[in-house]
Amino acid sequence: MKKIALVGLILLGFLLVFPGSPLQTEQVIAKDTLDFLKENQKQVDLDNPEEAFSLLDPYLEENEFFLAGETHTILPNEELRLALLKYLHQNANVRY
């Protein structure tokens, strides 16, 4: 029983340290999609998110839903999500 618990703990630790594999991304996402994402990405400076999020301004009035994608288990995603929510709250009257 101790061996099973130890193996399970090691596997859990491995999954927490290495949640995803760059090789897996290539297999799951089509090359066309990856190319599109590489060409259409925008870095967000969390000290000045207004600049990056201003790209959304033309779409704020005509849309009711805003979606954001992320890679899990990365702290900057939480900061980015909060910055986006604050931006949408201020500029698009989003409440939740």
C-alpha positions as CSV (number, residue, x, y, z in Angstrom):
1,M,0.0,0.0,0.0
2,K,2.9,2.4,0.8
3,K,4.4,1.8,-2.7
4,I,1.1,2.7,-4.4
5,A,0.8,5.9,-2.3
6,L,4.4,6.8,-3.0
7,V,3.9,6.3,-6.8
8,G,0.7,8.3,-6.7
9,L,2.4,11.1,-4.8
10,I,5.3,11.2,-7.3
11,L,2.9,11.2,-10.3
12,L,0.9,14.0,-8.7
13,G,4.0,16.0,-8.1
14,F,5.1,15.5,-11.7
15,L,1.7,16.6,-13.0
16,L,1.9,19.8,-10.8
17,V,5.4,20.6,-12.0
18,F,4.8,19.8,-15.6
19,P,1.1,20.4,-16.3
20,G,1.5,20.6,-20.1
21,S,3.9,19.6,-22.8
22,P,5.0,21.8,-25.7
23,L,5.0,18.7,-27.8
24,Q,1.4,18.1,-26.9
25,T,0.4,21.6,-28.1
26,E,1.6,20.8,-31.6
27,Q,-0.4,17.6,-31.8
28,V,-3.6,19.1,-30.4
29,I,-3.7,22.4,-32.2
30,A,-3.7,22.4,-36.0
31,K,-0.8,24.2,-37.8
32,D,-3.1,26.7,-39.4
33,T,-4.5,27.7,-36.0
34,L,-1.0,28.0,-34.5
35,D,0.1,30.2,-37.4
36,F,-3.0,32.4,-37.0
37,L,-2.4,32.8,-33.3
38,K,1.3,33.6,-33.8
39,E,0.4,36.3,-36.3
40,N,-2.4,37.8,-34.3
41,Q,-1.1,37.9,-30.8
42,K,-0.8,41.0,-28.6
43,Q,1.4,41.3,-25.5
44,V,-0.3,42.9,-22.6
45,D,1.7,45.1,-20.3
46,L,-0.1,44.6,-17.0
47,D,1.3,48.0,-15.8
48,N,-0.6,49.6,-18.7
49,P,-3.3,47.2,-19.9
50,E,-5.5,50.0,-21.3
51,E,-3.1,50.2,-24.3
52,A,-3.5,46.6,-25.3
53,F,-7.2,46.3,-24.4
54,S,-8.0,49.4,-26.4
55,L,-8.1,47.1,-29.4
56,L,-11.4,46.0,-28.1
57,D,-13.0,49.5,-28.1
58,P,-14.7,49.2,-31.5
59,Y,-16.4,46.0,-30.3
60,L,-17.6,47.0,-26.9
61,E,-20.9,48.5,-27.8
62,E,-22.1,45.8,-30.3
63,N,-21.2,42.8,-28.1
64,E,-22.5,41.5,-24.9
65,F,-20.2,38.6,-24.3
66,F,-16.4,38.7,-24.0
67,L,-14.3,35.5,-23.8
68,A,-10.6,35.1,-22.8
69,G,-8.5,32.0,-23.3
70,E,-5.6,31.0,-21.0
71,T,-3.0,28.4,-20.2
72,H,-3.9,26.9,-16.8
73,T,-1.7,27.0,-13.7
74,I,0.1,30.3,-14.6
75,L,-0.2,33.2,-12.2
76,P,-0.1,36.0,-14.8
77,N,-3.4,34.6,-16.1
78,E,-5.2,35.7,-12.9
79,E,-3.6,39.1,-13.2
80,L,-4.6,39.4,-16.8
81,R,-8.1,38.2,-16.2
82,L,-8.5,40.9,-13.4
83,A,-7.1,43.6,-15.6
84,L,-9.5,42.6,-18.4
85,L,-12.4,42.6,-16.0
86,K,-11.5,46.0,-14.7
87,Y,-11.1,47.3,-18.3
88,L,-14.5,45.9,-19.3
89,H,-16.1,47.2,-16.2
90,Q,-14.8,50.7,-16.8
91,N,-15.4,50.8,-20.6
92,A,-18.2,48.5,-21.3
93,N,-20.3,48.6,-18.1
94,V,-19.6,44.9,-17.4
95,R,-20.6,43.9,-13.9
96,Y,-19.5,40.3,-13.7
